[in-house]
């Protein structure tokens, strides 16, 4: 499994949490995005560290991962809030995030988080 495969699973986790919270719990979509981020981030770190980049899992490594992942959370929030501001369905913001996030995420993690010393 590669970064893309892990990303697909991670995206499903993230989207599932967002949709569940918005549809079943009437949570505001940007808040759902935050919980989707939290729920999928730990899985993504462990899977990418061990499978994609073959690095040991550690708290220091996760701290780097989270700092880079916060950029993707910011991307999700900006897209979600823009879509809400435009009065569009929240799924449009989620779809835009699913399209943009893999490129931003891979670049950040490749260049910073899992950079070989």
N, C-alpha and C positions, 0 to 999 in steps of 0.2 A: 504494500500500500504506500502511496506517495503523498506528498503534501496535498495534491488535488483530491485524492480519495478521502483523506482525513478531513479536508476542508468540506467535502460534500456531506459527510456524517455530521461534522460540527455545525454546518449550515442548517441541517435538518433539526438538530437539537435546538439551535438558536431560534429558528422560525417556529418550531413547535411550541416553544415556551411563549413566544410573542403572541401567536395566534390563540393559544389556550387562555392566556391572561386577558387578552382583549375581548375575545368572544365569550368566554365562560365567566370571567370575573369583572368585566366592564372596566378594565384598567386602561388609562390613557396610553395610547400607543408608544410615546417616547419612554414611559416608565416600563412598559413591556420590553422595550429594546434593552434597557439596563438589565433587567432580570434575565433576558435571553443571553446577553453578554456574560453575565456572571455564571449562568448555568453551563454554558458551552466552553468557557475559557479554560477551566481546569482540565477537561477532557482534551482539548486542543493542545495544551502544553505537554501533557504526559505522552500523548500519541506522537506528536511531532518531535519531541526530544528523543524518544526511544526508537521510533521507526524511521522518520524522515532524515533527521540530522545526526542520529546515533550519538547522542550526548547523554550523560547521566542526568537523572532528574534530581534537582536540588532546590532548596529555598532561594538561593542566590540566582539560579537560572530562572526560576519562576518569577522572581522580582523583575528581572530584565524583560521576560516575556510579557508580564502584565503592563510594564511601562510602555512597551511597543503596542500592545493590544489596546491600550487606552486611546491610541490614535484611531483605531478602527471603531471603538465605541463612539468617539467624537463624530466620526463619519456617519455612523448609524443615527446618532441623535440629530445631526444637521439635516440629513435626508428626511428623517421622520418628521421633524418639526417643520421643515419646508413644505412637505406634502400636506401636513395638517393645516398650515397657514394658507395654502392654496385651496383648501377645502376638498382635497382629493381623498380617495380611499386609502387607508393606511397600508394596504397591501402593495400599492405602487411604491411607497417608500421602502418597504421590505424588499421588493423585487430589485429596486435600484441598488440597495445595499448588497444584495446577493451577487449582483453583477460587478460592482466596484471593489468590494472587500477582498476577494482573493488576490488581486494584483497588489494592492496596497499591503496586505498582510504578508504575503510571501517576500516582497522586497524588504520590508522592515525586519522580518525574522531572519532572513538570509544574511542581510548586511550587518545587523546589530546583535540580535539575540543569540544566534547560533554561529556567529562568526568564529572561524578557526583562529586560534591565537598565533 
